[in-house]
Amino acid sequence: MSNPTAAMLVIGDEILSGRTRDANMHYLAGELTKHGVDLREVRVVGDEKADIIAALQHLAGRYDTVFTSGGIGPTHDDITADCVAEAFGQSIDIRDDARALLAAHYENSGLEFNAARQRMARIPAEATLIDNPVSVAPGFTVENVHVMAGVPSVFQAMVASVIPTLTGGKPLLSQSLRIDRGEGDIAGPLAALAEEFSDLSIGSYPFQRDGAFGANIVIRGTDGARIDAAMTKLAETFA
């Protein structure tokens, strides 16, 4: 049986403008790989309500699990929670459970729990809260969509809360071999190898160093013995 599938939706104008470099995709991919969940698609959308809703509905209908990052803070452009609510036909308002968490946090911090901070307690009616041990403001889950903050430290903490709840498969394994030949020279035999080991993923990643061409061949799969066999054949082919 194939592994469960996942997608990620990264939300924010700052990502598309280049002002912020997204680190969350790389982290999520690694954690899902270890848990045996295949990350199949990543999308980036700006702070546009219609675009967010359309992407949510498409990804949620296509993959087992969807993760979002960004857009659940206290400012006017943090619209992810509203978009998720609309995408799944739920009402949204300040929820007592989320409000209590935030109120206690700001009281202990000596900061005013003002209207802006109360926006972070606006949660879709049927959502389940995701724990945030870093800054308290919760993420939430609606059906198969897990909604998380964009700040990397908070995102990572929320991922740690969600991953154990997911049904995993076989962890993805990989091996690599450096071949000091150009891709044009290795493409034919590599295609034959990929056909023979069609149950594995075989990728070629070219490089150029000091005027010489080469490629790192990476073989991925969930069956260690099959990967070993493919690597042996690969090494023999280009010995």
Secondary structure in CASP SS format (residue, H / E / C, confidence):
PFRMAT SS
TARGET T0000
AUTHOR 0000-0000-0000
METHOD secondary structure of the structure
MODEL  1
M C 1.00
S C 1.00
N C 1.00
P C 1.00
T E 1.00
A E 1.00
A E 1.00
M E 1.00
L E 1.00
V E 1.00
I E 1.00
G C 1.00
D H 1.00
E H 1.00
I H 1.00
L H 1.00
S C 1.00
G C 1.00
R C 1.00
T C 1.00
R C 1.00
D C 1.00
A C 1.00
N H 1.00
M H 1.00
H H 1.00
Y H 1.00
L H 1.00
A H 1.00
G H 1.00
E H 1.00
L H 1.00
T H 1.00
K H 1.00
H H 1.00
G C 1.00
V C 1.00
D E 1.00
L E 1.00
R E 1.00
E E 1.00
V E 1.00
R E 1.00
V E 1.00
V E 1.00
G C 1.00
D C 1.00
E C 1.00
K H 1.00
A H 1.00
D H 1.00
I H 1.00
I H 1.00
A H 1.00
A H 1.00
L H 1.00
Q H 1.00
H H 1.00
L H 1.00
A H 1.00
G H 1.00
R H 1.00
Y C 1.00
D C 1.00
T E 1.00
V E 1.00
F E 1.00
T E 1.00
S E 1.00
G C 1.00
G C 1.00
I C 1.00
G C 1.00
P C 1.00
T C 1.00
H C 1.00
D C 1.00
D C 1.00
I C 1.00
T H 1.00
A H 1.00
D H 1.00
C H 1.00
V H 1.00
A H 1.00
E H 1.00
A H 1.00
F C 1.00
G C 1.00
Q C 1.00
S C 1.00
I E 1.00
D E 1.00
I E 1.00
R C 1.00
D H 1.00
D H 1.00
A H 1.00
R H 1.00
A H 1.00
L H 1.00
L H 1.00
A H 1.00
A H 1.00
H H 1.00
Y H 1.00
E H 1.00
N H 1.00
S H 1.00
G C 1.00
L C 1.00
E C 1.00
F C 1.00
N C 1.00
A H 1.00
A H 1.00
R H 1.00
Q H 1.00
R H 1.00
M H 1.00
A H 1.00
R E 1.00
I E 1.00
P E 1.00
A C 1.00
E C 1.00
A C 1.00
T E 1.00
L E 1.00
I E 1.00
D C 1.00
N C 1.00
P C 1.00
V C 1.00
S C 1.00
V C 1.00
A C 1.00
P C 1.00
G E 1.00
F E 1.00
T E 1.00
V E 1.00
E C 1.00
N C 1.00
V E 1.00
H E 1.00
V E 1.00
M E 1.00
A C 1.00
G C 1.00
V C 1.00
P H 1.00
S H 1.00
V H 1.00
F H 1.00
Q H 1.00
A H 1.00
M H 1.00
V H 1.00
A H 1.00
S H 1.00
V H 1.00
I H 1.00
P H 1.00
T H 1.00
L C 1.00
T C 1.00
G C 1.00
G C 1.00
K C 1.00
P C 1.00
L C 1.00
L E 1.00
S E 1.00
Q E 1.00
S E 1.00
L E 1.00
R E 1.00
I E 1.00
D C 1.00
R C 1.00
G C 1.00
E H 1.00
G H 1.00
D H 1.00
I H 1.00
A H 1.00
G H 1.00
P H 1.00
L H 1.00
A H 1.00
A H 1.00
L H 1.00
A H 1.00
E H 1.00
E H 1.00
F C 1.00
S C 1.00
D C 1.00
L C 1.00
S E 1.00
I E 1.00
G E 1.00
S E 1.00
Y E 1.00
P E 1.00
F E 1.00
Q E 1.00
R E 1.00
D C 1.00
G C 1.00
A E 1.00
F E 1.00
G E 1.00
A E 1.00
N E 1.00
I E 1.00
V E 1.00
I E 1.00
R E 1.00
G E 1.00
T C 1.00
D C 1.00
G H 1.00
A H 1.00
R H 1.00
I H 1.00
D H 1.00
A H 1.00
A H 1.00
M H 1.00
T H 1.00
K H 1.00
L H 1.00
A H 1.00
E H 1.00
T H 1.00
F C 1.00
A C 1.00
END
